[in-house]
Amino acid sequence: METMKLERNRRVKKLAVWTWSWVATLAIATFGPKFIWDGHAFLTTFAIVVNFANGILMILANRDLFNHFDELERKIHLESMAVTLGLSLVVGLTFSILEQQNLIPFEADISFLVMFMGICYLVSVLISTRRFK
């Protein structure tokens, strides 16, 4: 039992490292061209490629953790992902239409959808955990 807990902690730490690495490279790819290297095409492309590679490694670390989950945890997260995907698609497209028709006074930026997805997933995991336990 203790070995399983140690293995899980190792996988969680691995996912945390790749997630923060992805966030850091995303920030560099986003703000580097303007504030660090003055729009240099090669450096911008390189930063984007590094960010993309970090994103892939983060996904693989996430998959590695999920493959270590028991059946109940997998069910909770799969259901939460399904709800998040569905709501994100419906809400995202509705948000886009509202902007296209000038019914909202601001630009429908992708960051709103990313924040919505994160909140939706968190709430869905909490609700599913309470429901199944």
C-alpha positions in Angstrom: 0.0 0.0 0.0 2.8 2.4 0.9 4.6 1.6 -2.4 1.4 2.5 -4.3 1.2 5.8 -2.4 4.8 6.6 -3.2 4.3 5.8 -6.9 1.2 8.0 -7.0 3.0 10.9 -5.4 5.9 10.5 -7.9 3.4 10.6 -10.8 1.6 13.6 -9.4 4.9 15.5 -9.0 5.9 14.5 -12.5 2.6 16.0 -13.8 3.1 19.1 -11.7 6.6 19.6 -13.1 5.4 19.3 -16.7 2.3 21.4 -16.1 4.4 24.3 -14.6 6.9 23.9 -17.4 4.2 24.2 -20.0 2.8 27.3 -18.3 6.2 28.8 -18.2 7.0 28.1 -21.8 3.5 29.4 -22.7 4.3 32.7 -21.0 7.6 32.9 -22.7 6.1 32.1 -26.1 3.4 34.7 -25.5 5.3 37.6 -24.0 8.9 36.9 -25.3 8.4 38.3 -28.8 7.2 41.6 -27.4 9.2 42.0 -24.2 12.4 39.9 -24.6 13.5 39.4 -28.2 11.6 42.1 -30.1 9.7 39.8 -32.5 12.6 37.8 -33.8 11.0 35.2 -36.0 13.4 32.3 -35.2 13.2 32.8 -31.4 9.4 33.1 -31.6 9.0 29.9 -33.6 11.5 28.1 -31.3 9.5 29.2 -28.2 6.3 28.0 -29.7 7.8 24.6 -30.7 9.3 24.2 -27.2 5.9 25.1 -25.7 4.1 22.6 -27.9 6.6 19.9 -26.9 6.1 20.7 -23.2 2.3 20.5 -23.8 2.7 17.0 -25.3 4.9 15.9 -22.4 2.3 17.3 -19.9 -0.5 15.3 -21.6 1.6 12.1 -21.4 2.3 12.7 -17.7 -1.4 13.2 -17.2 -2.2 10.0 -19.0 0.5 8.2 -16.9 -1.2 9.4 -13.7 -4.7 8.4 -15.0 -3.4 5.0 -15.9 -2.5 4.6 -12.2 -6.0 5.4 -11.0 -8.3 2.8 -9.7 -11.7 2.1 -11.5 -13.6 4.6 -9.4 -11.1 7.4 -9.9 -11.1 6.7 -13.6 -14.9 6.9 -13.7 -15.0 10.2 -11.8 -12.4 11.8 -14.1 -13.9 10.4 -17.3 -17.3 11.6 -16.4 -15.9 15.0 -15.4 -14.0 15.3 -18.7 -17.2 14.4 -20.6 -19.2 17.1 -18.9 -16.4 19.6 -19.3 -16.0 18.9 -23.0 -19.7 19.1 -23.7 -20.2 22.3 -21.7 -17.1 23.9 -23.2 -18.2 23.2 -26.7 -21.8 24.6 -26.1 -20.7 27.5 -24.0 -17.7 28.4 -26.2 -19.8 28.4 -29.4 -22.6 30.4 -27.7 -20.0 32.9 -26.5 -18.6 33.2 -30.0 -22.0 33.8 -31.5 -22.7 36.5 -28.9 -19.5 38.2 -29.9 -20.2 37.9 -33.6 -23.6 39.5 -33.1 -22.2 42.2 -30.9 -24.4 41.2 -28.0 -21.5 41.4 -25.5 -19.5 44.5 -24.9 -16.1 42.8 -24.9 -14.0 40.5 -27.1 -14.7 36.7 -26.6 -11.1 35.8 -25.8 -9.9 32.1 -25.6 -8.7 32.8 -22.0 -12.4 33.0 -20.9 -13.0 29.5 -22.3 -9.9 28.1 -20.7 -10.9 29.5 -17.3 -14.4 28.1 -17.8 -13.0 24.7 -18.6 -10.8 24.6 -15.5 -13.7 25.7 -13.2 -16.1 23.3 -14.9 -13.7 20.3 -14.5 -13.0 21.2 -10.9 -16.7 21.5 -10.0 -17.5 18.3 -11.9 -14.8 16.3 -10.1 -16.0 17.5 -6.7 -19.6 16.7 -7.5 -18.8 13.3 -9.0 -16.5 12.5 -6.0 -19.3 13.3 -3.5 -21.8 11.3 -5.6 -19.7 8.1 -5.9 -18.2 8.0 -2.4 
